[in-house]
Amino acid sequence: MSRFRRGAKVDSRAGFRQEEEGCPVPNGLLKSARKSGQLNLSGRGLSEVPQSVWRLNIDPPEEAQQNLSFAGTDRWWEQTDLTKLLLSSNKLETLSEDVRLLPALVVLDIHDNRIRTLPASLGELEHLQKLILSHNQLTELPLELWKLTNLRCLHLQQNLLEQLPEDLGQLCHLDDLVSGKTDHVSTAVPSLANVIWENICQIVFPRLDLRLLDCSRNHLESVPPVLAQMASLEQLYLRHNKLRFLPELPSCKTLKELHCGNNQIEELDAAHLKHLSALSVLELRDNKVKTLPEEVTLLQGLERLDLTNNDISSVPFGLGTLPKLTSLALEGNPLRTIRRELLTKGTSELLKYLRSRIQDGNPKDEPKTAMTLPSQARINVHAIKTLKTLDYSEKQEASIPDDVFDAVSDSLVTNVNFSKNQLTEVPLRVVELKDTLADINLGFNKLSTIPVEFSELQQLVHVDLRFKAFPDVLYRILTLETILISNNQVGAIDPVRLKALDKLSTLDLQNNDIMQVPPELGNCTSLRALMLDGNPFRNPRAAIVAKGTDALLDYLRSRIPT
């Protein structure tokens, strides 16, 4: 043992031990990384990466120099090679050539630093699939980068790159590209920016089988025609440009998300909408849209429509019939037909109102819309038959009469609204609708629990609740796409169980009593809208929450202990 220590004093790497003692990277974190293959050093104020990190796969740990007797779980010679290294939100100005000493890396995230150049040795990481370089000071990319033929994800936004090089087309497996703004192109000559982007699109993009493309903040006045031919695109971001029209994308048959917020779009042409049959998200906030054509109701797969802060005075009532629409944002528009207070009640109530206006708009052709049951409940028969909706809301009842359920026993009801009553428990007979029920509104009642039978509603995708604790049973309904549980007293959520809800896209937890946001919530990558405003937690800060769902999830993931 003493001979081992004496040898360490004359070792050419004698600085290793001292570095560990004064290093901002705890030895326990390195020890854990040897077992897991993952190391998270985000937000540690690092101005350089300690040599012990680069040599993690090579050097024996410090404890090996002190004790040669190890338990089975501590055998350092059986360690796992590092595959994931997170270095975001530090003060790094350079990245060492020693990155080559971590050849097994699959994920390297160095966003939000001060890096001006990248080492040529980066090209030796042949297993690298995800490289996050955003929010740095890069002016160029090394030629060796194009050797990373297994790269699938490359983020370059918020750097000082003049343009994307043609060599980008060599990354044949790339399907997630977030491009960089053309920072060196003066905003006074936006036409030059368009020329640069036109060249990029014509030369580079046709070689890539992209599924996600982010062209935000590029001074674009129009969309290069080649984008309309990219049949593999599923997500397209064109936010913060100078577009005046919605792009026409006839070949993008699989496009699921189109984000065009913060442009100058004034009108939506029906011809542009007809090609977007697969669209689930259409984001047009902060534009100048004046009218919404009836053809928007042809987007039967639409789940989220954001028209916040436009010049819209009316919307087609047919929006209320879109079967999957769970989020409709209309705030900040001069609407004449929708009262302001209705906008604050949420999407479910807004869609209900739009559906009611369809009925009101053609009373002569409709059958009698109500029938009186023995309970004196008024049930909208037309809504049951044509809209598949059971509405027994605003009755101030302590229970739902059996006659109400009897009235729909032979109907394929997909929507139930029991809001604004005095219910203290969920009516168990709602389980009778388990084969068809997709949307249930139980808001503004006095519920304290939800029965386990509720989990039998396996077609349920949208539930609106007012509750004191996050209902345990919701974790069991794997089909859920929307959970609205704002303005309650929820104090905690289980991120591990939430992650199992892999279809969940909207989670509204605003105005609750959440003291701590678990970092693991960042692993719920299916979320497209996570709302946490109005809770008493201190971290993440309001500025992070205000950046939106993607930035919030990224931040939370960066705080997960490894």
Order of alpha helices (4+ residues) and beta strands (2+ residues): alpha-alpha-alpha-beta-alpha-beta-beta-beta-beta-beta-alpha-beta-beta-beta-alpha-beta-beta-beta-alpha-alpha-beta-beta-alpha-beta-alpha-beta-beta-beta-beta-alpha-beta-beta-alpha-alpha
